[in-house]
Amino acid sequence: MAESLAPDAVQSRLSGRFGSVYRYAELTPSTQRMLHRDDPDGAVAVAEEQTEGRGRLGRSWHAPARTSILVSILLRPAVEPPRLPELSLVTGGAVAQAIAETTGVDPTIKFPNDVLLDGKKVAGILAESSEGRVVLGIGVNANQTADQLPGDAAIEPTSLSLATGREIDRVELLAAILLHVERAYDAWVATGTSTSG
């Protein structure tokens, strides 16, 4: 069975502040709902499977249990509200960098929130803001087989395992994503730019 993203498997691999609050569920309607209103900047919610995962424009996002990275990150950026939409692109660049570092593939960004491999969607980002908080929802197709990917997606999907021909270490990938998103976010807050391209 695929490895777990439970706290005891992941937290020792984290090297930044993101994930110091780490909420986990085997099954949840949405990782966004696992975050608490008073959680700190960088709080993380992770699930093995979502029943009501969403992408941009209300599209659904579903994957079999333990095949994906399904994570939400709570942010409290001290920036002017008009800048908040930039976070999708900042996060997309960071996720692409983490994928490249851990798998050796070379993803591209499709504005505003998709990460592609050879024109096929491997990850998506959804940033939702309210009352000074932003919740970043990140979904990455890690170990799905071809028949586990949706057949009705707006952009043809793929998974990292299909692209690389090997099973992806989801713990390593999640740790890399959290670190790269943290670094890109901090740079964006501080300077208005991203370290992730």
C-alpha positions in Angstrom: 0.0 0.0 0.0 1.2 3.5 -0.7 2.9 5.4 2.1 1.0 7.6 4.4 1.2 11.4 4.7 0.3 11.2 8.4 2.2 13.6 10.7 4.6 11.0 12.0 5.7 10.3 8.4 6.0 13.9 7.3 6.9 16.3 10.1 10.4 15.0 10.6 11.1 15.7 6.9 9.9 19.4 7.1 12.7 22.0 7.2 10.7 25.2 7.2 7.9 26.7 9.3 5.1 25.6 7.0 3.5 22.6 8.6 4.3 23.4 12.2 0.6 23.1 12.5 -0.2 20.0 10.5 -3.7 18.6 10.3 -4.3 15.3 8.7 -7.2 13.1 7.6 -7.5 9.9 5.6 -10.8 11.1 4.1 -12.3 14.6 4.1 -14.7 16.6 2.0 -12.0 19.3 1.5 -8.6 20.0 3.1 -9.6 23.7 3.2 -12.3 22.9 5.7 -9.8 21.2 8.0 -8.1 24.6 8.7 -9.2 26.6 11.7 -10.0 30.3 11.6 -7.4 31.1 14.2 -4.6 28.9 12.7 -1.3 30.7 12.2 0.4 31.6 8.9 1.8 28.4 7.4 -0.7 26.0 8.9 -1.2 23.0 6.7 -4.1 20.5 6.1 -3.4 17.2 4.3 -5.7 14.4 3.3 -5.3 11.1 1.5 -8.6 11.5 -0.3 -11.1 14.3 -0.8 -14.8 13.9 -1.6 -15.5 17.5 -2.6 -12.2 18.8 -3.9 -12.5 21.8 -6.2 -10.4 23.4 -8.8 -10.7 26.7 -10.6 -14.2 27.8 -11.8 -15.9 25.3 -9.6 -14.5 22.2 -11.4 -14.2 19.1 -9.3 -10.9 17.5 -8.3 -10.9 13.9 -7.4 -8.3 11.2 -7.1 -8.2 7.7 -5.6 -6.9 7.5 -2.0 -3.1 7.8 -1.5 -2.3 8.6 -5.1 -2.0 12.4 -4.8 -0.7 15.4 -2.9 -3.8 17.1 -1.5 -2.9 20.0 0.7 -4.2 23.4 1.8 -2.0 26.1 3.3 -3.3 29.0 5.4 -1.6 32.3 4.8 -1.9 35.7 6.4 0.0 37.9 4.0 0.7 41.5 5.0 0.1 42.9 1.5 -2.4 45.1 -0.2 -5.5 43.1 -1.3 -5.1 43.9 -5.0 -1.8 41.8 -4.9 -3.5 38.6 -3.6 -4.4 37.1 -7.0 -0.6 37.0 -7.7 -0.4 34.1 -5.2 -1.7 31.5 -7.6 1.2 32.2 -10.0 3.8 32.4 -7.2 2.5 29.1 -5.8 2.5 27.5 -9.3 6.1 28.4 -9.8 7.1 27.0 -6.4 5.1 23.7 -7.0 6.8 23.3 -10.4 10.2 23.8 -8.8 9.5 21.2 -6.1 8.3 18.7 -8.7 11.4 19.3 -10.9 13.7 18.9 -7.8 12.2 15.7 -6.6 11.4 13.9 -9.9 13.8 15.4 -12.5 11.0 16.3 -14.9 10.6 19.9 -16.3 7.1 21.3 -15.7 5.7 24.4 -17.2 3.1 26.9 -15.8 -0.2 27.5 -17.6 -1.5 30.9 -16.4 -3.0 31.3 -13.9 -2.9 28.1 -11.8 -2.0 24.9 -13.7 1.2 23.0 -13.7 1.8 21.0 -16.9 4.1 18.2 -18.2 4.2 18.0 -22.0 1.0 19.9 -22.2 -0.8 17.7 -19.8 -2.0 18.8 -16.3 -0.2 17.3 -13.4 -1.1 19.9 -10.7 -3.5 22.7 -9.9 -3.6 25.5 -7.4 -6.7 27.3 -6.0 -6.2 30.4 -3.9 -9.2 31.7 -2.0 -9.0 34.8 0.2 -11.3 36.3 2.8 -10.8 38.6 5.8 -7.1 38.9 5.4 -6.6 35.1 5.1 -5.7 33.2 2.0 -6.1 29.4 1.7 -4.0 27.8 -1.0 -5.3 24.5 -2.2 -2.7 22.4 -4.0 -3.4 19.2 -5.8 -0.7 17.1 -7.5 -1.2 13.9 -9.5 1.6 11.8 -8.1 0.9 8.1 -8.5 -2.3 7.7 -10.5 -2.4 5.1 -13.3 -3.8 6.1 -16.6 -7.2 4.6 -15.8 -7.4 6.5 -12.5 -7.2 9.9 -14.2 -10.4 11.7 -15.1 -11.5 11.3 -18.7 -13.5 14.5 -18.9 -10.9 17.1 -17.8 -10.7 20.4 -19.5 -6.9 19.8 -20.0 -5.7 16.2 -20.5 -4.3 15.0 -17.2 -1.2 13.0 -16.4 0.6 11.9 -13.2 4.2 12.1 -12.1 4.5 8.4 -12.1 3.3 8.1 -15.6 5.8 10.8 -16.7 8.7 9.2 -14.9 8.0 5.5 -15.1 8.4 5.1 -11.3 6.4 5.5 -8.1 6.8 8.9 -6.5 7.8 9.4 -2.9 4.8 11.5 -1.8 6.4 12.4 1.6 9.5 13.8 -0.2 7.4 15.7 -2.7 5.1 17.2 -0.1 8.1 18.3 2.0 9.6 19.9 -1.1 6.4 21.6 -2.0 5.9 23.1 1.5 9.5 24.4 1.5 9.4 25.9 -2.0 6.0 27.5 -1.4 7.2 29.0 1.9 10.3 30.5 0.3 8.4 31.9 -2.7 5.7 33.3 -0.5 8.2 35.0 1.9 10.0 36.5 -1.1 6.7 37.7 -2.6 5.6 39.3 0.7 9.0 41.0 1.2 9.7 42.2 -2.3 6.7 41.6 -4.6 8.6 38.9 -6.5 9.0 35.2 -6.4 12.2 33.1 -6.1 10.5 30.4 -8.2 10.6 32.0 -11.6 
